[in-house]
Amino acid sequence: MTLKKKLKLYGFNNLTKSLSFNIYDICYTKSEEDRKRYIDYIDEQYNSERLTKILTDVTETIGASVLNIAKQDYDPQGASVTLLISEEEVPLCVLDPSCNRGILTPTRENIVGHLDKSHVTVHTYPESHPQNNISTFRVDIDVSTCGEISPLKALNYLIGSFDSDIITIDYRVRGFTRDVDGEKHFIDHDINSIQNFIEDSTLEKYSLIDMNIYQSNIFHTKMKLKDIYLDNYLFEMEEKDLSRREKEAIVRKLNKEMQEIFYGINI
């Protein structure tokens, strides 16, 4: 993503570009024991170590450098990772001694990641419904950058990193930067929808809704998978072992859960 018409700026490009990326993975878990095993499985699959790798890849994708990483696995479930990043690599002579530059040691149980003027965070929330056999896994990722680097460059990588049944994406550009004539610029790139930055092959798989406030440089997109392939939603069981009535009942439950999350209402 480049500046419009290669603007000559007066000082630093201090526009803040913030991307909030929220996904839900839905699963049918037949019994209470299955629900517990599902949460254990998710907790292991998306532990802080793997999430750190994903955020480090995000940092590399947007062209930034890691200054510091903090991570934590929680009891009974869930994990958080924070990265502090910089648009350019910060020389060691000026790097704060508290920063670990992404080098994690076994003796550090709690780690936080920082970026110079920028940061990347992730939090996970596995949970289950007490009555209808549905379990969900939610991931919240926030990427906030300052300067010419853009979090939108990491969008397709993030979507591909998770089993994303429902996706909610918010993007906002805040502040302003001045050109050499003193004129304010409240955005430095063209955008009319977050969908502009999502691969066509991904868009084809989802139903999408946009709610944008162009005057305030606020963009919001919600995505829901169009098709349910039942085997993708069954935990420790297979579609071929179910009766027609069981399949129909499970699909109804899955659809209800996805619709409620997508529209933000209880049906």
VOBA-247539 format. One record per residue (C-alpha): residue in one letter; x, y, z. Coordinates in steps of 0.02 Angstrom, whole numbers, plus 32768, in hexadecimal, padded with zeros to 4 digits. Example, Ala and Ser with C-alpha at 12.3 -4.5 7.8 and 13.67 -1.06 7.14 Angstrom:
% residues 2
A82677F1F8186;S82AC7FCB8165;
***
This chain:
% residues 267
M800080008000;T805180A37FC8;L802F815A7FE8;K7FB881B17F71;K801D81FF7EE2;K80BD81E87F49;L809682777FBE;K812882D68005;L810682DE80BF;Y8139835D8140;G818582EE81C5;F814D823E81F3;N80B281EA81AC;N805381DE8250;L7FAF8198820F;T7F778106827C;K7F2D8072821E;S7ED17FF6828D;L7E8E7F4C8257;S7E217EE582CD;F7E0A7E338291;N7D8F7DC282EA;I7D697D0D82B8;Y7CF77C8382F7;D7D0E7BC982DA;I7C707B6482FB;C7C6D7AAB832A;Y7BEA7A298358;T7C1C79CC83F6;K7BA279428422;S7BC4792B84DC;E7C07798A8571;E7CA679248565;D7CB6795184AC;R7CA47A0984D6;K7D3079FD8556;R7D9F79A184DB;Y7D797A218453;I7DAF7AB184C3;D7E4D7A5184F3;Y7E6F7A31843A;I7E587AE8840A;D7EC07B20849E;E7F4F7AB38462;Q7F3C7ADE83A9;Y7F3B7B9983C9;N7FAD7BA8845F;S80177C44847B;E80AB7BF8841E;R80487BDF837D;L7FF47C88838E;T809E7CD983A3;K80D47C8A82FE;I80377CCD82A7;L80527D7E82E9;T810A7D7882BC;D80D87D48820B;V805C7DD88209;T80E67E4F823D;E81557E1081B0;T80C57E198132;I80A37ED18154;G815D7EF9814D;A817B7F218205;S81FB7EE88286;V81D97E9A8330;L82187EFA83C7;N81C97E958452;I81567DFF846B;A80E97DD38500;K80817D338507;Q80187CD38583;D7FB37C318588;Y7F217C368602;D7ECF7BBA8677;P7E547B6D8654;Q7E617BA3859C;G7E907C308527;A7F2F7C8B84F8;S7F6C7D3C84D6;V80007D808476;T80387E35845E;L80C07E7483EA;L810E7F2083E8;I814C7F438337;S81A77FCB82D6;E819880038221;E82557FF28212;E82D17F8F8279;V83077FEE8314;P83C47FF08334;L83FC7F9283CF;C844E802E8416;V83A480858429;L83397FEC844E;D82ED7FED84FD;P833E7F66856A;S82917F1F8594;C82747EED84DE;N829C7E3984AF;R82967E5183F0;G822E7DB383E4;I82B27D438432;L82537CDC84B3;T82AC7C7D853D;P82657BE6859A;T82767C408642;R81FA7CC8860F;E81497C908632;N80F67D368607;I81247D94856A;V80E07E308516;G81077E6B8466;H811F7F218436;L813B7F7D8392;D8183802B837A;K80E480958369;S80877FF6833B;H80477F56838B;V7FF57EAF8365;T7F8C7E4F83E3;V7F287DAD83E6;H7EB17D628466;T7E537CBC845B;Y7DAD7C8B84A9;P7D777BD3849E;E7CC87BB584E5;S7C317B4384D6;H7B737B4E84E1;P7B2C7AF7857B;Q7A967AAC8520;N7AA07A9E8463;N7B467A40844B;I7B997AD283F1;S7C4A7B09841A;T7C9D7BA683D7;F7D4D7BE783CC;R7D657CA383BD;V7E067CFE838F;D7E1D7DBA839F;I7EB27E058344;D7EDE7EBE8341;V7F657F0882D1;S7F8A7FC182E7;T80118015827F;C805780C28268;G80B380FD81CC;E80A980B4811E;I80997FFD8152;S7FE77FBD814B;P7F8F7F3381AF;L7F207F108118;K7FB37EB680C7;A7FA07E2B8148;L7EE47E128131;N7EE97D7C80BC;Y7F6F7D288125;L7F047D3C81C2;I7E687CF6816E;G7ECC7C5F8134;S7F1A7C4181DF;F7E767C0E8233;D7DDB7BA6820E;S7D6E7C3E81F5;D7CB17C2081F1;I7C857CD28224;I7CFB7D66820B;T7CE57E188246;I7D637E99820B;D7D727F50823E;Y7DEE7FC781EF;R7E08807C821F;V7E84810481F0;R7E9C81878277;G7EF8822B8285;F7F45828C81F5;T7FED82AA81A4;R8028834A814F;D8079836380A6;V810683E0808B;D8086846A8068;G8033844D8111;E7F9483FE80CB;K7F4983768137;H7F2D82C680F0;F7EB682598154;I7ED981BB80EE;D7F6A818C807C;H7F1F80FF8014;D7E8580D57FAF;I7DFF80688000;N7D41805C7FF2;S7D2F7FB28047;I7D977F3580A7;Q7D617EBA8020;N7DDB7F127FAA;F7E687EBC800A;I7E207E0C8016;E7E497D8A7F91;D7DBC7D647F16;S7DC77CA97F3B;T7DA07CD07FF2;L7D137D4A7FCB;E7CBC7CC47F63;K7CAC7C537FFC;Y7C577CD3806C;S7BBA7D3D8079;L7BF27DED80A3;I7BA87E8C80EC;D7BFE7F3680EC;M7BDA7FC9815E;N7C5080598137;I7C5E810F8170;Y7CCA815680E5;Q7CD08206812C;S7D2281C481CB;N7D8F81418175;I7D3680B481D3;F7D1880108178;H7CBC7F7581B7;T7CA37ECD8162;K7C4C7E2F81A1;M7C627D86814C;K7C067CDF8160;L7C2E7C3E8107;K7BAA7C178084;D7BB17B598089;I7BB37ADF811A;Y7C107A3D80F9;L7BDD79DB8191;D7C7D797781A7;N7CD97A1C81C1;Y7C6E7A3F825B;L7C6B799782B2;F7CE179738342;E7D1B78BE8352;M7C8B787E82E6;E7C657870822B;E7BCE789D81C1;K7BC177EC817A;D7B9977A98228;L7B03781C8240;S7A4F7802820E;R79F8787E819D;R799678C4822F;E7A3478DB8295;K7A8A79358205;E79F879AC81ED;A79EF79D282A8;I7AAA79F782B1;V7AA67A678217;R7A157ACA8263;K7A787AE58303;L7B147B1982A3;N7AB27B918234;K7A5D7BDF82CA;E7B017BFB8324;M7B537C478289;Q7ABE7CB88264;E7ABA7CF98317;I7B747D218317;F7B6F7D6E8269;Y7ADC7DE2828C;G7B037DFC8345;I7A567DC98382;N7A057D3483D9;I798C7CD88368;
***
